[in-house]
Amino acid sequence: MASISLIQGASRGIGLEFCRHLLRKSSDGIVIATCRSPDSASHLKDLQKSHHERLQLCQLDVQNESHIQNVAKYVNEQFGRLDLLVNTAGMLHPSGRGETSLKDVSFEGLKTTFETNTFGPLMMAKYFSPLLIKGSGCFGQQAVEVKNRHAAILVNMSAKVGSITENKLGGWYSYRMSKVALNMATRNLSIELGRGRNRVICVALHPGTVDTDLSRPYNTNIIKLFSAEYSVNCLMAVIDSLKIEDSGQFLTYDRTQMPF
Ligand SMILES: NC(=O)c1ccc[n+]([C@@H]2O[C@H](COP(=O)([O-])OP(=O)(O)OC[C@H]3O[C@@H](n4cnc5c(N)ncnc54)[C@H](OP(=O)(O)O)[C@@H]3O)[C@@H](O)[C@H]2O)c1
């Protein structure tokens, strides 16, 4: 059975690389790539030229509930299930730079960052969970016991800076807080979607520091700066290794468990 994956926030960076990786990974898997402006997503449109049948582009601004509903309805009508959902859309701050101190904090910055990084992924889970529980279980490692098998995997792209334990530097109020709350949402989802016969593995993943538009203002002196391709290779290896008992965890690209 061909896999059905949805990458939310696929126009650039890590999300775009997930699409490339999944199209390479199998010759028949379907990838639904969502982004705010499909018409101007030139990299996705180029990718679609060589994978016309298997890459579907849908408009989805993760701050817009009716966009989320519409895409969920479309996926239901076309496929009736979803095997993998990766929420990658994210922002440091609408200004492109995290707050360095309290003077930079604004309601508007907090609101937009939370809507994109936290509320959006949770609303995605709300509308796509009925499709995830019908998943074919083709990603991750299935348990031997039938009662512990999983139907699908939901990934929320988190960040190490969303670990309260690891926070020794401060700053980046909006981004850090939005990822802490995303981690809590992921744990909650693992509990709610871990009940019943059709379980969904839910994890928060840290991709490493990756050379993308998001990290560019800060990544000049980073020793371990990953390409998006390297990061996604590692993240997919983690996803492929997931078992039901991993659900609710916050894991890094090398499968280290991050403290919350
Ligand atoms: N890069 C890193 O070092 C790093 C480290 C830790 C965690 N992360 C996390 O990894 C994820 C991906 O980041 P990235 O580095 O790939 O960033 P990026 O290259 O800046 O890409 C961000 C993506 O989010 C999309 N997006 C932003 N707001 C959106 C909205 N309202 N609706 C739909 N899509 C929206 C952007 O779409 P548009 O093209 O429409 O703007 C773009 O596709 C984020 O969640 C980030 O927090 C990244």
The ligand as a MOL file (V3000), in Angstrom:
LIG
                    3D

  0  0  0     0  0            999 V3000
M  V30 BEGIN CTAB
M  V30 COUNTS 48 52 0 0 0
M  V30 BEGIN ATOM
M  V30 1 N 16.6670 25.9270 11.2180 0
M  V30 2 C 16.9870 25.5730 12.4630 0
M  V30 3 O 18.1710 25.6550 12.8810 0
M  V30 4 C 15.9400 25.0540 13.3980 0
M  V30 5 C 16.3410 24.6490 14.6890 0
M  V30 6 C 15.3900 24.1490 15.5580 0
M  V30 7 C 14.0770 24.0390 15.1550 0
M  V30 8 N 13.6900 24.4430 13.9010 0 CHG=1
M  V30 9 C 12.2740 24.3320 13.5360 0
M  V30 10 O 12.1400 23.6740 12.3000 0
M  V30 11 C 10.9550 24.1430 11.6310 0
M  V30 12 C 11.3010 24.5240 10.1960 0
M  V30 13 O 12.1890 25.6290 10.2470 0
M  V30 14 P 13.1360 26.0250 9.0210 0
M  V30 15 O 14.4920 26.1870 9.5920 0
M  V30 16 O 12.9190 25.1340 7.8710 0 CHG=-1
M  V30 17 O 12.5700 27.4900 8.7200 0
M  V30 18 P 12.4150 28.3300 7.3650 0
M  V30 19 O 13.3860 27.8780 6.3420 0
M  V30 20 O 12.4120 29.7490 7.7990 0
M  V30 21 O 10.9620 27.9000 6.8570 0
M  V30 22 C 9.8470 28.2340 7.6140 0
M  V30 23 C 8.6460 27.6640 6.9170 0
M  V30 24 O 7.4940 27.9590 7.7130 0
M  V30 25 C 6.4990 28.4540 6.8310 0
M  V30 26 N 5.5130 29.2780 7.5280 0
M  V30 27 C 5.7210 30.3280 8.3310 0
M  V30 28 N 4.5420 30.8270 8.7520 0
M  V30 29 C 3.5760 30.0440 8.1990 0
M  V30 30 C 2.1710 30.0290 8.2420 0
M  V30 31 N 1.4750 30.9330 8.9480 0
M  V30 32 N 1.5070 29.0640 7.5530 0
M  V30 33 C 2.1740 28.1490 6.8380 0
M  V30 34 N 3.5080 28.1170 6.7450 0
M  V30 35 C 4.1970 29.0700 7.4060 0
M  V30 36 C 7.2700 29.2400 5.7950 0
M  V30 37 O 6.4390 29.4650 4.6880 0
M  V30 38 P 6.5440 30.7920 3.7300 0
M  V30 39 O 7.5240 30.4260 2.6470 0
M  V30 40 O 5.1560 30.9720 3.2360 0
M  V30 41 O 7.0240 31.9270 4.5760 0
M  V30 42 C 8.4070 28.2630 5.5360 0
M  V30 43 O 8.0240 27.2340 4.6610 0
M  V30 44 C 10.4090 25.2910 12.4600 0
M  V30 45 O 9.3360 24.8350 13.2500 0
M  V30 46 C 11.5870 25.6780 13.3520 0
M  V30 47 O 11.1760 26.2460 14.5820 0
M  V30 48 C 14.5940 24.9470 13.0080 0
M  V30 END ATOM
M  V30 BEGIN BOND
M  V30 1 1 1 2
M  V30 2 2 2 3
M  V30 3 1 2 4
M  V30 4 1 4 5
M  V30 5 2 4 48
M  V30 6 2 5 6
M  V30 7 1 6 7
M  V30 8 2 7 8
M  V30 9 1 8 9
M  V30 10 1 8 48
M  V30 11 1 9 10
M  V30 12 1 9 46
M  V30 13 1 10 11
M  V30 14 1 11 12
M  V30 15 1 11 44
M  V30 16 1 12 13
M  V30 17 1 13 14
M  V30 18 2 14 15
M  V30 19 1 14 16
M  V30 20 1 14 17
M  V30 21 1 17 18
M  V30 22 2 18 19
M  V30 23 1 18 20
M  V30 24 1 18 21
M  V30 25 1 21 22
M  V30 26 1 22 23
M  V30 27 1 23 24
M  V30 28 1 23 42
M  V30 29 1 24 25
M  V30 30 1 25 26
M  V30 31 1 25 36
M  V30 32 1 26 27
M  V30 33 1 26 35
M  V30 34 2 27 28
M  V30 35 1 28 29
M  V30 36 1 29 30
M  V30 37 2 29 35
M  V30 38 1 30 31
M  V30 39 2 30 32
M  V30 40 1 32 33
M  V30 41 2 33 34
M  V30 42 1 34 35
M  V30 43 1 36 37
M  V30 44 1 36 42
M  V30 45 1 37 38
M  V30 46 2 38 39
M  V30 47 1 38 40
M  V30 48 1 38 41
M  V30 49 1 42 43
M  V30 50 1 44 45
M  V30 51 1 44 46
M  V30 52 1 46 47
M  V30 END BOND
M  V30 END CTAB
M  END
